[in-house]
Amino acid sequence: MIQSMINWLEEMGPRLYRAFIEGGRWKLYLQGLGTTLELTVIALIFGVILGLVVAMVRTAHDQQRQDRRKNFFLGIANVLCQIYTTVIRGTPMLVQLFIWNFVILRSERNKVLVGFIGLAVNSGAYVAEIIRGGLMSVDQGQSEAGRSLGLNYFDTMRLIVIPQAFKSILPSLGNEFITLFKDTSLVQAIGGAEMLYYASTIGGRTFDYMPPLIGIAAMYLVVVIVFTWLQSKLERRLRQSDRR
């Protein structure tokens, strides 16, 4: 048993050295991690902004229909938002990235930028449904109370409804961040230089793919564990503020 462990370590030592140490290759992993985190954070921010707009349009349309009022332009905007969420949620992200890269932005050489746009548009559709569910979960009496105070629709949403909905949508937004963080690996398929791109490149140079791939898998896992811990800590703090 001990001899088998020694033989395994003797075999893995040079492989690990070539994959992570030789030629300062560890810097490439860190560079890929930085690009991955940057892609995730910026794409989620723009996805939340896009999702919030879509969710507010759809929520306003639903409330208008309940009040038996009609607004032609709001109806058109709602149809466009429905088409957007249906198409994005109904097609694979990899296919969407290929369309962005080879059809819409085929002349763009910055593949990380193309990946960012694809991730942000994809995330926006899922975030829109998350936020919409949170907005609809807030009692309609809260909106009516805001209107009675003389607030318009957007001020009512901004000051009354959205702060209450945020607590209920936080877990789902956290899960979307984790999903988006892992999905950044798909950007490698269009030539974006993120973690999987560098791991594949190093594996091709050393003719040994196992150490680089296991290494980035561990990096993904560590980041997800840290973010999950931070999310749970924030949720506990919000629950404590509710009790007060």
C-alpha positions in Angstrom: 0.0 0.0 0.0 2.7 2.4 1.0 4.9 1.5 -1.9 1.9 2.1 -4.3 1.5 5.6 -2.8 5.2 6.3 -3.2 5.1 5.1 -6.8 2.0 7.3 -7.5 3.6 10.4 -6.0 6.8 9.7 -8.0 4.6 9.6 -11.2 2.5 12.6 -10.4 5.3 14.9 -9.2 6.7 15.6 -12.7 3.2 15.8 -14.2 2.1 18.4 -11.6 5.4 20.3 -12.1 4.9 20.5 -15.8 1.3 21.5 -15.5 1.6 24.2 -12.8 5.2 25.2 -12.1 7.2 24.9 -15.3 7.5 28.2 -17.2 5.4 30.0 -14.6 2.3 28.3 -15.9 0.5 28.9 -12.6 0.2 32.6 -13.7 -2.0 31.5 -16.6 -4.4 29.8 -14.3 -4.7 32.9 -12.2 -5.1 35.0 -15.3 -7.9 32.7 -16.5 -9.6 32.8 -13.0 -9.5 36.6 -13.1 -11.1 36.7 -16.6 -13.7 34.1 -15.5 -14.7 36.2 -12.4 -14.7 39.4 -14.4 -17.0 37.7 -17.0 -19.3 36.4 -14.3 -19.7 39.6 -12.3 -20.1 42.0 -15.3 -22.4 39.7 -17.1 -24.6 39.2 -14.0 -24.7 43.0 -13.4 -25.9 43.7 -16.9 -28.1 40.6 -16.7 -29.8 42.0 -13.6 -30.3 45.4 -15.2 -31.8 43.8 -18.3 -33.8 41.3 -16.2 -35.2 44.1 -14.0 -36.5 46.0 -17.0 -38.1 42.9 -18.5 -39.6 41.9 -15.2 -41.1 45.4 -14.5 -42.6 45.5 -18.0 -44.2 42.1 -17.6 -45.4 42.8 -14.1 -46.9 46.2 -15.2 -48.7 44.4 -18.0 -50.1 41.7 -15.7 -51.3 44.3 -13.2 -52.8 46.4 -16.0 -54.7 43.3 -17.2 -56.0 42.6 -13.7 -57.3 46.2 -13.5 -58.9 45.7 -17.0 -56.9 48.6 -18.5 -55.1 48.5 -21.8 -52.0 50.2 -23.0 -51.0 49.5 -26.6 -47.3 50.2 -26.2 -47.0 48.3 -23.0 -48.7 45.4 -24.7 -46.1 45.4 -27.5 -43.3 45.7 -25.0 -44.7 42.7 -23.1 -44.9 40.6 -26.2 -41.2 41.4 -27.1 -40.2 40.5 -23.5 -42.0 37.2 -23.7 -40.4 36.4 -27.0 -37.0 37.3 -25.5 -37.3 35.1 -22.4 -38.9 32.2 -24.4 -36.2 32.1 -27.0 -33.2 32.5 -24.6 -34.5 30.0 -22.0 -35.5 27.6 -24.7 -32.2 27.3 -26.5 -28.7 26.1 -25.2 -26.3 28.8 -24.2 -23.5 27.2 -26.3 -25.7 27.6 -29.4 -26.4 31.2 -28.4 -22.6 31.9 -28.1 -22.0 30.4 -31.5 -24.7 32.7 -33.0 -23.2 35.7 -31.3 -19.7 34.8 -32.5 -20.3 33.5 -36.0 -23.4 35.4 -37.1 -24.1 38.6 -35.2 -20.6 39.7 -34.1 -18.5 37.6 -36.6 -16.1 40.6 -37.2 -15.4 41.1 -33.5 -11.9 39.7 -32.6 -12.3 40.1 -28.8 -13.9 36.8 -28.0 -14.1 37.6 -24.3 -16.3 40.6 -25.2 -18.5 38.3 -27.4 -18.7 35.9 -24.5 -19.7 38.6 -22.1 -22.5 39.8 -24.4 -23.8 36.2 -24.8 -23.6 35.5 -21.1 -25.3 38.8 -20.1 -28.2 38.3 -22.6 -28.7 34.7 -21.5 -28.6 35.6 -17.8 -31.0 38.5 -18.3 -33.8 36.1 -19.4 -33.4 33.9 -16.3 -33.0 36.9 -13.9 -36.1 38.5 -15.4 -38.2 35.4 -14.3 -36.6 35.4 -10.9 -37.3 39.1 -10.3 -40.8 38.8 -11.8 -41.6 36.0 -9.4 -40.3 38.1 -6.5 -42.3 41.1 -7.5 -45.5 39.1 -7.9 -45.0 37.6 -4.4 -45.3 41.0 -2.8 -48.8 41.7 -1.7 -50.6 44.0 -4.2 -51.8 46.1 -1.3 -48.2 47.4 -1.0 -48.4 48.9 -4.5 -51.8 50.3 -3.8 -50.5 51.9 -0.7 -47.7 53.5 -2.7 -50.2 54.9 -5.2 -52.3 56.3 -2.5 -49.3 58.2 -1.3 -49.0 59.8 -4.7 -46.1 57.7 -6.0 -46.0 56.7 -9.7 -45.4 53.1 -10.8 -41.6 53.3 -11.0 -41.2 55.1 -7.6 -43.6 52.5 -6.1 -41.5 49.7 -7.5 -38.2 51.3 -6.5 -39.1 52.4 -3.0 -41.6 49.8 -1.8 -41.9 46.7 -3.9 -38.4 45.9 -5.0 -36.8 46.2 -1.5 -39.3 43.7 -0.2 -38.9 41.4 -3.1 -35.1 41.4 -2.9 -35.1 39.2 0.2 -37.2 36.5 -1.5 -35.2 36.5 -4.8 -31.7 36.6 -3.1 -31.3 32.8 -3.0 -32.3 32.4 -6.6 -29.9 35.3 -7.7 -27.1 33.5 -5.8 -27.8 30.3 -7.7 -27.9 32.2 -11.0 -24.4 33.7 -10.1 -23.1 30.2 -9.5 -24.6 28.8 -12.7 -23.2 31.8 -14.7 -19.8 31.3 -13.1 -19.6 27.7 -14.2 -21.1 28.5 -17.7 -18.2 30.8 -18.4 -16.3 27.7 -19.4 -18.4 27.6 -22.6 -16.7 30.8 -23.8 -13.7 28.6 -24.5 -15.6 27.1 -27.4 -15.5 30.5 -29.3 -11.8 31.2 -28.3 -12.3 33.2 -25.2 -9.3 33.1 -22.9 -10.7 32.0 -19.6 -9.8 29.1 -17.2 -10.7 26.2 -19.4 -9.0 27.8 -22.4 -5.7 28.0 -20.5 -6.1 24.5 -19.0 -6.7 23.1 -22.5 -3.7 25.1 -23.9 -1.4 23.8 -21.2 -2.7 20.2 -21.6 -1.9 20.5 -25.3 1.6 21.6 -24.7 2.4 18.9 -22.1 0.3 16.2 -23.8 -1.2 15.6 -20.3 -4.7 17.0 -19.8 -5.5 15.5 -16.4 -3.6 17.8 -14.0 -4.7 21.1 -15.7 -8.4 20.0 -15.8 -8.4 18.6 -12.2 -6.7 21.9 -11.2 -9.3 24.2 -12.7 -12.1 21.9 -11.4 -10.7 22.5 -7.9 -10.6 26.3 -8.5 -14.2 26.3 -9.6 -15.2 24.3 -6.6 -13.4 26.6 -4.1 -14.9 29.8 -5.6 -18.4 28.2 -5.5 -17.9 27.1 -1.8 -16.7 30.6 -0.8 -19.6 32.4 -2.6 -22.2 29.9 -1.2 -20.8 30.7 2.3 -21.0 34.5 1.7 -24.6 34.1 0.4 -25.7 32.1 3.4 -24.2 34.7 5.7 -26.0 37.5 3.9 -29.3 35.6 4.1 -28.9 35.1 7.9 -28.2 38.8 8.4 -31.3 39.7 6.4 -33.4 37.3 8.5 -32.0 38.8 11.7 -33.0 42.3 10.4 -36.5 41.1 9.8 -36.8 39.8 13.4 -35.8 43.3 14.7 
